[in-house]
Amino acid sequence: MIEKQTSISELIEIKGVTGVYEVDADGFLLDSLDIGIEDKEAVAAVSAITTITSEKIGKVLGLGKLAWILLEFNSGKMIIARQEEKILVIITNNHVLLGDVIIKLKNESSV
């Protein structure tokens, strides 16, 4: 879990990041910055379900708290991170340096 609040405006500035969303635990979109993503509400809802499911798997396996989830696709990546009561969703293209995103998340947290 990301302990401190990472600003979505800070994340969208990272080269290769194309969308950043703040989602509540029920899957409702709270805030977003993106480049032309149409169905933001669907992204929000599915990200919340993915987070909750992943947290339960981690608990069953005794792995501790979820830090983030990385999904890789042919045309980009998606990072989902729990941020206290919110879920942070970061969408990228294939040119992103994931280390830049992870460092930003870690610098803003105690993970």
Number of C-alpha atoms within 10 A of each C-alpha: 18 23 16 15 13 17 14 19 11 11 21 22 11 16 15 20 24 22 22 25 26 24 25 21 19 14 20 20 20 13 13 18 16 16 11 9 11 9 8 16 15 13 18 25 17 13 27 26 14 14 20 16 12 16 21 14 14 14 13 10 9 9 10 12 15 20 16 21 16 11 11 12 9 7 9 16 20 20 19 23 23 25 21 14 11 21 27 27 23 24 22 23 18 14 12 17 14 18 9 14 21 13 11 16 23 16 13 15 15 10 13
